[in-house]
Protein backbone atom coordinates (compact mmCIF):
# COMPACT_ATOMS: atom_id res chain seq x y z
CA UNK A 1 0.00 0.00 0.00
CA UNK A 2 1.20 3.49 -0.85
CA UNK A 3 1.55 6.11 1.87
CA UNK A 4 -0.87 8.14 -0.26
CA UNK A 5 -3.60 5.69 0.77
CA UNK A 6 -3.29 6.57 4.46
CA UNK A 7 -5.98 8.70 6.01
CA UNK A 8 -4.89 11.82 7.88
CA UNK A 9 -5.00 10.27 11.36
CA UNK A 10 -2.82 7.37 10.19
CA UNK A 11 -0.39 9.75 8.50
CA UNK A 12 -0.10 11.93 11.61
CA UNK A 13 0.62 8.89 13.78
CA UNK A 14 3.18 7.50 11.33
CA UNK A 15 5.12 10.76 11.10
CA UNK A 16 5.01 11.34 14.85
CA UNK A 17 6.35 7.84 15.57
CA UNK A 18 9.12 8.12 13.00
CA UNK A 19 7.73 5.29 10.89
CA UNK A 20 8.09 7.54 7.87
CA UNK A 21 8.93 11.18 7.17
CA UNK A 22 6.69 13.97 5.95
CA UNK A 23 8.81 14.10 2.78
CA UNK A 24 8.01 10.47 2.07
CA UNK A 25 4.29 11.09 2.50
CA UNK A 26 4.35 14.13 0.20
CA UNK A 27 6.41 12.23 -2.37
CA UNK A 28 3.82 9.43 -2.36
CA UNK A 29 1.01 11.96 -2.86
CA UNK A 30 2.89 13.63 -5.70
CA UNK A 31 3.39 10.24 -7.34
CA UNK A 32 -0.34 9.65 -7.11
CA UNK A 33 -0.99 13.06 -8.69
CA UNK A 34 1.38 12.21 -11.53
CA UNK A 35 -0.45 8.94 -12.20
CA UNK A 36 -4.06 10.06 -11.79
CA UNK A 37 -4.46 13.78 -12.31
CA UNK A 38 -3.92 13.76 -16.04
CA UNK A 39 -7.46 12.56 -16.67
CA UNK A 40 -9.07 13.94 -13.48
CA UNK A 41 -7.78 17.51 -13.43
CA UNK A 42 -8.20 18.23 -9.73
CA UNK A 43 -5.42 20.80 -9.48
CA UNK A 44 -5.39 24.41 -10.62
CA UNK A 45 -1.88 25.07 -9.28
CA UNK A 46 0.58 22.53 -7.92
CA UNK A 47 4.34 23.04 -7.46
CA UNK A 48 6.04 19.80 -6.34
CA UNK A 49 9.19 21.61 -5.21
CA UNK A 50 7.12 23.94 -3.05
CA UNK A 51 5.27 21.05 -1.41
CA UNK A 52 8.50 19.11 -0.77
CA UNK A 53 10.22 22.16 0.70
CA UNK A 54 7.44 22.48 3.29
CA UNK A 55 7.70 18.75 4.08
CA UNK A 56 11.44 19.07 4.67
CA UNK A 57 10.76 21.95 7.06
CA UNK A 58 8.29 19.76 8.97
CA UNK A 59 10.83 16.96 9.22
CA UNK A 60 13.49 19.40 10.41
CA UNK A 61 11.12 20.63 13.13
CA UNK A 62 10.57 17.08 14.35
CA UNK A 63 14.28 16.27 14.25
CA UNK A 64 15.02 19.39 16.31
CA UNK A 65 12.44 18.46 18.93
CA UNK A 66 10.24 21.46 18.24
CA UNK A 67 6.55 21.43 19.04
CA UNK A 68 4.47 19.66 16.40
CA UNK A 69 1.05 20.85 15.30
CA UNK A 70 -2.02 18.58 15.16
CA UNK A 71 -1.73 18.17 11.37
CA UNK A 72 2.06 17.88 11.26
CA UNK A 73 3.29 16.86 7.83
CA UNK A 74 -0.15 16.18 6.33
CA UNK A 75 -0.71 17.47 2.75
CA UNK A 76 -3.86 19.58 2.28
CA UNK A 77 -5.48 20.80 -0.94
CA UNK A 78 -6.80 24.39 -0.91
CA UNK A 79 -9.73 25.47 -3.08
CA UNK A 80 -8.64 28.13 -5.55
CA UNK A 81 -10.85 30.85 -4.09
CA UNK A 82 -8.85 30.80 -0.84
CA UNK A 83 -5.87 33.16 -0.82
CA UNK A 84 -2.35 31.74 -0.60
CA UNK A 85 0.67 33.99 -0.47
CA UNK A 86 3.00 31.55 -2.27
CA UNK A 87 0.62 30.26 -4.95
CA UNK A 88 -1.79 31.94 -7.38
CA UNK A 89 -5.44 32.33 -6.43
CA UNK A 90 -7.41 32.79 -9.64
CA UNK A 91 -11.00 32.12 -8.46
CA UNK A 92 -11.82 29.95 -11.45
CA UNK A 93 -12.05 32.86 -13.89
CA UNK A 94 -9.77 34.28 -16.57
CA UNK A 95 -10.56 37.71 -15.13
CA UNK A 96 -8.27 36.82 -12.20
CA UNK A 97 -5.60 35.02 -14.23
CA UNK A 98 -2.17 35.47 -12.62
CA UNK A 99 -3.59 36.90 -9.40
CA UNK A 100 -1.04 36.56 -6.57
CA UNK A 101 -2.31 37.48 -3.08
CA UNK A 102 0.15 39.14 -0.74
CA UNK A 103 -1.00 37.18 2.32
CA UNK A 104 -2.63 33.92 3.28
CA UNK A 105 -6.30 33.55 4.07
CA UNK A 106 -6.89 32.98 7.78
CA UNK A 107 -7.57 29.28 7.25
CA UNK A 108 -4.32 28.80 5.34
CA UNK A 109 -2.36 30.52 8.10
CA UNK A 110 -4.02 28.20 10.62
CA UNK A 111 -3.10 25.15 8.54
CA UNK A 112 0.52 26.26 8.47
CA UNK A 113 0.39 26.76 12.24
CA UNK A 114 -1.03 23.23 12.60
CA UNK A 115 1.94 21.85 10.67
CA UNK A 116 0.10 20.95 7.50
CA UNK A 117 1.76 20.99 4.08
CA UNK A 118 -0.05 23.26 1.60
CA UNK A 119 -0.03 20.86 -1.33
CA UNK A 120 -1.52 23.17 -3.95
CA UNK A 121 -4.69 24.84 -5.20
CA UNK A 122 -7.65 22.72 -6.24
CA UNK A 123 -9.99 23.54 -9.11
CA UNK A 124 -13.13 25.58 -8.43
CA UNK A 125 -16.04 26.36 -10.67
CA UNK A 126 -16.19 29.90 -12.06
CA UNK A 127 -16.25 32.25 -9.05
CA UNK A 128 -17.51 29.29 -7.00
CA UNK A 129 -20.90 29.27 -8.72
CA UNK A 130 -22.14 26.78 -11.36
CA UNK A 131 -20.00 26.92 -14.52
CA UNK A 132 -17.76 23.81 -14.32
CA UNK A 133 -13.98 23.75 -14.28
CA UNK A 134 -11.83 21.04 -15.83
CA UNK A 135 -12.23 18.43 -13.08
CA UNK A 136 -13.76 15.00 -13.76
CA UNK A 137 -15.21 12.49 -11.34
CA UNK A 138 -12.55 9.93 -10.25
CA UNK A 139 -15.14 7.13 -10.35
CA UNK A 140 -16.20 7.83 -13.94
CA UNK A 141 -14.43 10.41 -16.08
CA UNK A 142 -17.62 11.06 -18.05
CA UNK A 143 -19.46 12.25 -14.93
CA UNK A 144 -19.32 15.51 -13.02
CA UNK A 145 -17.44 15.67 -9.71
CA UNK A 146 -19.95 18.25 -8.51
CA UNK A 147 -19.09 21.79 -7.57
CA UNK A 148 -18.05 24.29 -6.71
CA UNK A 149 -15.37 22.52 -4.60
CA UNK A 150 -14.84 20.05 -7.42
CA UNK A 151 -11.06 19.75 -7.27
CA UNK A 152 -10.99 19.36 -3.50
CA UNK A 153 -13.43 16.44 -3.56
CA UNK A 154 -11.76 14.74 -6.53
CA UNK A 155 -8.26 15.11 -5.07
CA UNK A 156 -9.27 13.43 -1.81
CA UNK A 157 -11.28 10.72 -3.59
CA UNK A 158 -8.37 9.89 -5.91
CA UNK A 159 -5.88 9.59 -3.04
CA UNK A 160 -3.87 12.67 -4.03
CA UNK A 161 -4.25 14.24 -0.59
CA UNK A 162 -5.95 13.02 2.59
CA UNK A 163 -7.52 16.43 3.34
CA UNK A 164 -8.80 19.44 1.42
CA UNK A 165 -10.54 22.75 2.06
CA UNK A 166 -13.71 23.77 0.23
CA UNK A 167 -16.50 26.31 0.59
CA UNK A 168 -20.30 26.16 0.41
CA UNK A 169 -22.85 28.83 -0.43
CA UNK A 170 -25.48 26.35 -1.59
CA UNK A 171 -24.19 22.77 -1.97
CA UNK A 172 -20.53 23.22 -2.84
CA UNK A 173 -19.00 20.96 -0.17
CA UNK A 174 -21.69 18.35 0.45
CA UNK A 175 -22.60 17.74 -3.21
CA UNK A 176 -19.10 17.10 -4.62
CA UNK A 177 -18.23 15.03 -1.55
CA UNK A 178 -21.30 12.88 -2.24
CA UNK A 179 -20.58 12.51 -5.96
CA UNK A 180 -16.92 11.64 -5.35
CA UNK A 181 -17.50 9.34 -2.36
CA UNK A 182 -15.70 11.22 0.43
CA UNK A 183 -16.72 12.87 3.68
CA UNK A 184 -17.69 16.52 3.25
CA UNK A 185 -18.31 18.64 6.34
CA UNK A 186 -20.02 22.04 6.16
CA UNK A 187 -19.81 23.47 9.68
CA UNK A 188 -22.27 25.84 11.29
CA UNK A 189 -22.20 29.20 9.52
CA UNK A 190 -19.65 31.40 11.29
CA UNK A 191 -17.53 28.57 12.70
CA UNK A 192 -14.54 29.02 10.38
CA UNK A 193 -13.19 32.39 9.27
CA UNK A 194 -13.74 33.52 5.68
CA UNK A 195 -11.07 36.24 5.72
CA UNK A 196 -9.11 35.91 2.51
CA UNK A 197 -11.80 33.77 0.85
CA UNK A 198 -13.73 34.99 -2.20
CA UNK A 199 -16.91 36.60 -0.89
CA UNK A 200 -20.17 35.62 -2.55
CA UNK A 201 -22.93 35.90 0.09
CA UNK A 202 -22.15 36.83 3.65
CA UNK A 203 -25.24 35.13 5.20
CA UNK A 204 -24.51 31.89 3.33
CA UNK A 205 -20.76 31.53 2.63
CA UNK A 206 -19.20 28.79 4.77
CA UNK A 207 -15.73 27.24 4.72
CA UNK A 208 -15.86 23.44 4.86
CA UNK A 209 -13.56 20.45 4.58
CA UNK A 210 -13.15 17.17 2.67
CA UNK A 211 -11.65 13.98 4.08
CA UNK A 212 -11.82 10.21 3.81
CA UNK A 213 -13.19 9.68 7.31
CA UNK A 214 -15.35 11.56 9.79
CA UNK A 215 -12.43 11.58 12.23
CA UNK A 216 -10.18 13.25 9.66
CA UNK A 217 -12.82 15.85 8.84
CA UNK A 218 -13.10 16.63 12.55
CA UNK A 219 -9.31 16.93 12.87
CA UNK A 220 -8.95 19.57 10.19
CA UNK A 221 -12.13 21.41 11.20
CA UNK A 222 -10.77 21.63 14.74
CA UNK A 223 -7.62 23.29 13.43
CA UNK A 224 -9.66 25.84 11.47
CA UNK A 225 -12.37 26.69 14.02
CA UNK A 226 -10.40 29.55 15.59
CA UNK A 227 -12.01 32.91 16.28
CA UNK A 228 -11.13 35.73 13.89
CA UNK A 229 -12.21 39.26 14.74
CA UNK A 230 -12.08 40.15 11.04
CA UNK A 231 -14.97 37.82 10.17
CA UNK A 232 -18.15 39.66 11.27
CA UNK A 233 -20.17 36.45 11.62
CA UNK A 234 -17.83 34.77 14.10
CA UNK A 235 -18.38 35.07 17.84
CA UNK A 236 -16.02 34.38 20.70
CA UNK A 237 -16.85 30.98 22.15
CA UNK A 238 -15.14 27.83 23.32
CA UNK A 239 -13.68 25.84 20.44
CA UNK A 240 -15.87 22.88 19.44
CA UNK A 241 -13.40 19.98 20.09
CA UNK A 242 -14.81 18.09 17.16
CA UNK A 243 -12.17 15.36 16.96
CA UNK A 244 -12.36 14.50 20.65
CA UNK A 245 -16.14 14.31 20.60
CA UNK A 246 -16.31 12.45 17.29
CA UNK A 247 -14.05 9.72 18.69
CA UNK A 248 -16.15 9.27 21.84
CA UNK A 249 -19.04 6.88 22.24
CA UNK A 250 -22.42 8.63 22.47
CA UNK A 251 -24.08 8.34 25.89
CA UNK A 252 -27.07 6.70 24.18
CA UNK A 253 -27.50 5.30 20.66
CA UNK A 254 -28.33 8.26 18.40
CA UNK A 255 -31.78 8.82 16.99
CA UNK A 256 -32.51 10.15 13.51
CA UNK A 257 -35.28 12.19 11.93
CA UNK A 258 -35.69 11.03 8.35
CA UNK A 259 -36.71 14.22 6.53
CA UNK A 260 -37.60 13.89 2.88
CA UNK A 261 -37.63 17.73 2.59
CA UNK A 262 -39.91 19.69 0.23
CA UNK A 263 -37.72 18.70 -2.76
CA UNK A 264 -38.19 14.93 -2.36
CA UNK A 265 -39.80 14.68 -5.80
CA UNK A 266 -36.46 15.76 -7.33
CA UNK A 267 -34.71 12.67 -5.97
CA UNK A 268 -34.50 9.83 -8.49
CA UNK A 269 -36.19 6.49 -7.88
CA UNK A 270 -32.95 4.80 -6.86
CA UNK A 271 -32.25 7.43 -4.19
CA UNK A 272 -35.76 7.24 -2.78
CA UNK A 273 -35.53 3.45 -2.53
CA UNK A 274 -32.07 3.56 -0.94
CA UNK A 275 -33.15 5.98 1.77
CA UNK A 276 -36.25 3.98 2.47
CA UNK A 277 -34.01 0.95 3.05
CA UNK A 278 -31.65 2.96 5.24
CA UNK A 279 -34.50 4.24 7.40
CA UNK A 280 -35.82 0.69 7.72
CA UNK A 281 -32.34 -0.56 8.68
CA UNK A 282 -32.18 1.99 11.51
CA UNK A 283 -35.57 0.81 12.71
CA UNK A 284 -36.82 2.37 15.92
CA UNK A 285 -33.83 4.72 15.96
CA UNK A 286 -35.27 6.53 12.95
CA UNK A 287 -38.63 8.29 12.58
CA UNK A 288 -39.95 10.01 9.50
CA UNK A 289 -40.55 13.69 10.24
CA UNK A 290 -42.33 16.19 8.00
CA UNK A 291 -41.45 19.86 7.87
CA UNK A 292 -44.23 22.49 8.04
CA UNK A 293 -45.26 24.53 5.02
CA UNK A 294 -42.88 27.52 5.40
CA UNK A 295 -39.96 25.20 4.68
CA UNK A 296 -41.41 24.73 1.18
CA UNK A 297 -40.28 28.27 0.38
CA UNK A 298 -36.69 27.94 1.62
CA UNK A 299 -35.22 27.24 -1.82
CA UNK A 300 -36.78 30.41 -3.22
CA UNK A 301 -35.66 32.52 -0.28
CA UNK A 302 -32.15 31.12 -0.55
CA UNK A 303 -31.97 31.96 -4.25
CA UNK A 304 -33.21 35.51 -3.70
CA UNK A 305 -30.56 36.08 -1.06
CA UNK A 306 -27.76 34.40 -3.01
CA UNK A 307 -28.41 36.11 -6.35
CA UNK A 308 -28.77 39.54 -4.76
CA UNK A 309 -25.49 39.08 -2.93
CA UNK A 310 -23.79 37.85 -6.11
CA UNK A 311 -24.98 40.99 -7.88
CA UNK A 312 -23.21 43.03 -5.22
CA UNK A 313 -20.12 40.87 -4.69
CA UNK A 314 -19.42 40.24 -8.37
CA UNK A 315 -20.36 43.69 -9.70
CA UNK A 316 -16.74 44.47 -10.57
CA UNK A 317 -16.37 41.25 -12.58
CA UNK A 318 -19.66 41.87 -14.38
CA UNK A 319 -18.92 45.48 -15.22
CA UNK A 320 -15.38 45.02 -16.48
CA UNK A 321 -15.59 41.56 -18.02
CA UNK A 322 -19.14 40.41 -18.64
CA UNK A 323 -18.10 38.82 -21.93
CA UNK A 324 -15.69 36.55 -20.04
CA UNK A 325 -18.34 35.28 -17.62
CA UNK A 326 -20.66 32.35 -18.25
CA UNK A 327 -24.23 32.98 -19.31
CA UNK A 328 -25.36 31.19 -16.14
CA UNK A 329 -23.48 33.51 -13.82
CA UNK A 330 -24.49 36.62 -15.77
CA UNK A 331 -28.10 35.51 -15.52
CA UNK A 332 -27.86 35.06 -11.75
CA UNK A 333 -26.24 38.47 -11.33
CA UNK A 334 -28.93 40.08 -13.45
CA UNK A 335 -31.62 38.27 -11.48
CA UNK A 336 -30.02 39.51 -8.27
CA UNK A 337 -30.11 43.09 -9.51
CA UNK A 338 -33.88 42.82 -9.74
CA UNK A 339 -34.32 41.48 -6.20
CA UNK A 340 -36.03 44.05 -3.99
CA UNK A 341 -34.89 44.99 -0.52
CA UNK A 342 -38.25 43.75 0.77
CA UNK A 343 -37.71 40.30 -0.72
CA UNK A 344 -34.14 40.13 0.55
CA UNK A 345 -35.04 41.13 4.08
CA UNK A 346 -37.97 38.74 4.10
CA UNK A 347 -35.57 35.91 3.27
CA UNK A 348 -33.24 36.97 6.10
CA UNK A 349 -36.12 37.01 8.59
CA UNK A 350 -37.46 33.63 7.53
CA UNK A 351 -33.99 32.10 7.78
CA UNK A 352 -34.06 32.75 11.53
CA UNK A 353 -37.62 31.43 11.81
CA UNK A 354 -36.80 28.19 10.01
CA UNK A 355 -33.63 27.71 12.06
CA UNK A 356 -35.70 27.98 15.24
CA UNK A 357 -38.14 25.46 13.79
CA UNK A 358 -35.33 22.97 13.22
CA UNK A 359 -34.34 23.29 16.87
CA UNK A 360 -37.61 21.62 17.81
CA UNK A 361 -36.54 18.57 15.81
CA UNK A 362 -33.12 18.54 17.43
CA UNK A 363 -34.71 18.64 20.87
CA UNK A 364 -35.73 15.05 20.19
CA UNK A 365 -33.31 13.74 17.55
CA UNK A 366 -29.54 13.76 17.28
CA UNK A 367 -29.52 14.43 13.54
CA UNK A 368 -31.68 14.84 10.49
CA UNK A 369 -31.16 12.13 7.87
CA UNK A 370 -31.70 13.11 4.24
CA UNK A 371 -30.09 12.63 0.81
CA UNK A 372 -27.02 14.68 -0.05
CA UNK A 373 -27.97 14.80 -3.73
CA UNK A 374 -30.79 13.85 -6.07
CA UNK A 375 -28.83 10.77 -7.13
CA UNK A 376 -25.39 9.62 -8.21
CA UNK A 377 -23.15 11.99 -10.18
CA UNK A 378 -24.84 12.79 -13.51
CA UNK A 379 -23.23 11.93 -16.82
CA UNK A 380 -21.81 14.96 -18.59
CA UNK A 381 -19.36 17.72 -17.77
CA UNK A 382 -21.43 20.78 -18.68
CA UNK A 383 -23.18 20.84 -15.28
CA UNK A 384 -22.19 20.20 -11.67
CA UNK A 385 -25.51 18.60 -10.73
CA UNK A 386 -28.31 19.85 -8.52
CA UNK A 387 -27.53 21.27 -5.05
CA UNK A 388 -31.20 21.29 -4.03
CA UNK A 389 -30.86 18.77 -1.17
CA UNK A 390 -28.22 21.03 0.41
CA UNK A 391 -30.04 24.34 0.06
CA UNK A 392 -32.23 24.24 3.16
CA UNK A 393 -29.38 23.43 5.54
CA UNK A 394 -27.12 26.09 4.05
CA UNK A 395 -29.92 28.65 4.20
CA UNK A 396 -30.51 27.90 7.89
CA UNK A 397 -26.78 27.90 8.68
CA UNK A 398 -26.82 24.49 10.40
CA UNK A 399 -23.94 22.02 10.16
CA UNK A 400 -24.22 19.25 7.56
CA UNK A 401 -22.05 16.32 6.59
CA UNK A 402 -22.08 13.99 3.60
CA UNK A 403 -21.14 10.37 4.28
CA UNK A 404 -20.17 7.87 1.54
CA UNK A 405 -22.39 5.10 2.90
CA UNK A 406 -24.55 3.99 -0.04
CA UNK A 407 -23.94 2.79 -3.56
CA UNK A 408 -26.03 3.57 -6.61
CA UNK A 409 -25.95 2.13 -10.07
CA UNK A 410 -22.62 0.87 -11.39
CA UNK A 411 -21.22 1.07 -7.85
CA UNK A 412 -21.18 4.88 -7.87
CA UNK A 413 -21.24 6.72 -4.53
CA UNK A 414 -24.59 7.86 -3.17
CA UNK A 415 -24.13 10.26 -0.29
CA UNK A 416 -26.03 10.24 2.98
CA UNK A 417 -26.45 13.71 4.48
CA UNK A 418 -26.82 14.39 8.17
CA UNK A 419 -27.77 17.84 9.44
CA UNK A 420 -27.37 18.92 13.06
CA UNK A 421 -28.36 21.65 15.44
CA UNK A 422 -26.71 25.01 14.86
CA UNK A 423 -23.45 25.30 16.85
CA UNK A 424 -23.58 21.61 17.81
CA UNK A 425 -21.08 20.43 15.20
CA UNK A 426 -19.36 18.15 17.69
CA UNK A 427 -22.51 16.16 18.36
CA UNK A 428 -23.15 15.91 14.61
CA UNK A 429 -19.61 14.59 14.07
CA UNK A 430 -20.07 11.98 16.81
CA UNK A 431 -23.40 10.90 15.36
CA UNK A 432 -21.91 10.69 11.87
CA UNK A 433 -19.02 8.55 13.07
CA UNK A 434 -21.45 6.29 14.96
CA UNK A 435 -23.56 5.81 11.83
CA UNK A 436 -20.53 4.96 9.70
CA UNK A 437 -19.38 2.40 12.28
CA UNK A 438 -22.88 0.93 12.59
CA UNK A 439 -23.22 0.35 8.87
CA UNK A 440 -19.65 -0.93 8.56
CA UNK A 441 -20.28 -3.34 11.42
CA UNK A 442 -23.41 -4.65 9.74
CA UNK A 443 -21.53 -5.16 6.48
CA UNK A 444 -18.83 -7.20 8.26
CA UNK A 445 -21.32 -9.59 9.85
Secondary structure, DSSP 8 states (H G I E B T S, - for coil): --GGGS-HHHHHHHHHHTSS-HHHHHHHHHHHHHHHHHHH--EEE--HHHHHHHHHHHHHHHHTT----TTTT-EEEEETTB--TTS---TTSGGGTT---SS--HHHHHHHHTT-EEEEEE---GGGSSS--S--BTTBTTB---SSSHHHHHHHHTTS-SEEEEEESSSTTHHHHHHHTSEEEE--TTSS--TTB--S-TTT-EEEEEESSHHHHHHHHHHH----TTSTT--------HHHHHHS--SS---EEE---TTGGGS-HHHHHHHHHHHHHHGGGEEE----GGGGGHHHHHHHHHHHHHHHHTHHHHHHHGGGS-HHHHHHHHHHHT--HHHHHHHHHHHHHHHHHHHHHHTT-SEEEEESSSSS--B-SS-----HHHHHHHHHT--EEEEEEEE-GGG-EEEEEEE--TT-HHHHHHHHHHHHHHHHHHHH-
